[in-house]
Amino acid sequence: MAVASTASPTLGSASGAEERMDPKRVIAFLAMVFGMFMSILDIQIVSASLSEIQAGLGASNDEVAWVQTSYLIAEVIMIPLSGVLARILSTRVLFSICAGGFTLASALAATATNIEQMIVYRAIQGFIGGGMIPSVFVAAFTIFPPSKRNIVSPMIGLVATLAPTIGPTIGGYISHAMSWHWLFLINVIPGIIVAATTWSLIDFDQPDHSLMKKFDWWGLASMAVFLGSMEYVLEEGNNKDWFNDHHIVMGTIAMVIGGAIFFRRVFKVELPVVDLRAFSNTNFAFGSLFSFVMGVGLYGLTYLYPLYLSRIRHYDSLMIGQTMFVSGAAMFLTAPIAGILSSKLDPRVMMMMGFGGFAAGTYMMTGITADWDFYELLIPQILRGCSLMICMVPINNIALGTLPPDRMKNASGLFNLTRNLGGAVGLAIINTMITQRTDDHFARLSERVDWGNPAALDWLSSVGANYDAYGLDGSTVAVQKLAGIVTQQATLLSFIDIFMGLTVLFGSLVFMTLLLKKPKAAAPAGAGH
């Protein structure tokens, strides 16, 4: 209440003081942003290089997938937990420990000699690294006055969207130029610098060690089971045929039980691991919903584009990275424009522009064929990159910009969790749709190329004759080639279905934005201190 009642006088009387930013805090914030960039980048940096890691560690296909899955599960657990840890330890101690621990885990991952070691080190890396992400959002809305948010919001929005987008690009270049070990070693020197800088310069909050006595350990355990099981089920469900697999069934049971205990304790204990009261703020609730859907689009397309380029175009990781670089460049160039627009336009208008642009880009992709290459993908990728940045800035401001400072730390963890969960849910749905829709399209296409179709018979005869001339079994080769063409077309049609689904999803957000009320002016930084 005190924050709301004093916001306007403080803004009027202390605006001059607010405009003068402490250089130490600015440097500390930039170091935090870079730490967040490393943490988010490492989610996707291995995705284009899993085959090299698999060969280097002698792992199976199922085992090497856990190089990414273990990181995601651990990170999802830490992100919401970071709010209460920052209150107990202070942002300075939490962020510095996380940066140092992330650096050490990165070095250990580079020294892994078998897949078991790699999975453990990646889980440690993801868990510790996850603590850096929400702290950056808290710092942006705590130490900077509202007048500066058109600068800092695009910065953190750029990092949150650019890092996972260019992860495959950077990973592809590194693994080609050097070796997969450098995917992790590149974190070491920057990580040491970030840890040292943040330990020396962060000073905008104080620890409250008395909260440790109230810490809800059972809540932590149940949250870990709930979120960890959910991430596992979503990541592995499609590969294991969902509930036909014993492990998925057990994971779902663990998720339900862990969730029931977790939500009961959240509303019962004095100091819950995650404070859900932030959702009582309408702007935060809508912002979190939009963040969830942004996670679907961000991680979904970061997965779909490389999948198309590898399965249909047969690109290697380096060529995929070069093609995907367009979206990252578009985001980078749009960030300052988004910052300028955020100070001039109603945030609802910006979100409508972003959602509409994203929907237009995915709609263009519904015309995809097996011949699409860099130039056909150029405009959809530019639309994707620009639209994500235009969306992200107002979503961040609407979700976090009007919360009182005492709720900011917990709310930031929840807000970032929604984006990651959106990505996990989106990837699970996309993978399931690819599998199911490809099978459906294959069945329908197969009906049209049976032995009663004269055009199909003529094609088989013509192609078979070419191979007969070289002494091969032309009929068998022709049937195999026809089956390959049908499979390719079925896969393409499944991609088109997904792009159409994303078009409808983001198109609906344009209209949902109309339900938002124009956000009130944010409380100034420091109003609650």
Salt bridges, closest charged atoms under 4 A:
GLU19 OE1 - LYS148 NZ 3.47
ASP42 OD2 - ARG122 NH1 3.90
ASP203 OD1 - ARG25 NE 3.15
ASP205 OD2 - LYS409 NZ 2.48
ASP216 OD1 - ARG265 NE 2.85
ASP245 OD2 - HIS247 ND1 3.63
GLU270 OE2 - LYS214 NZ 3.14
ASP275 OD2 - ARG277 NH2 2.66
ASP346 OD2 - ARG348 NH2 2.64
ASP373 OD2 - ARG313 NH2 2.89
ASP440 OD2 - ARG437 NH1 3.35
ASP497 OD2 - ARG437 NE 2.90
ASP497 OD2 - HIS441 NE2 2.73
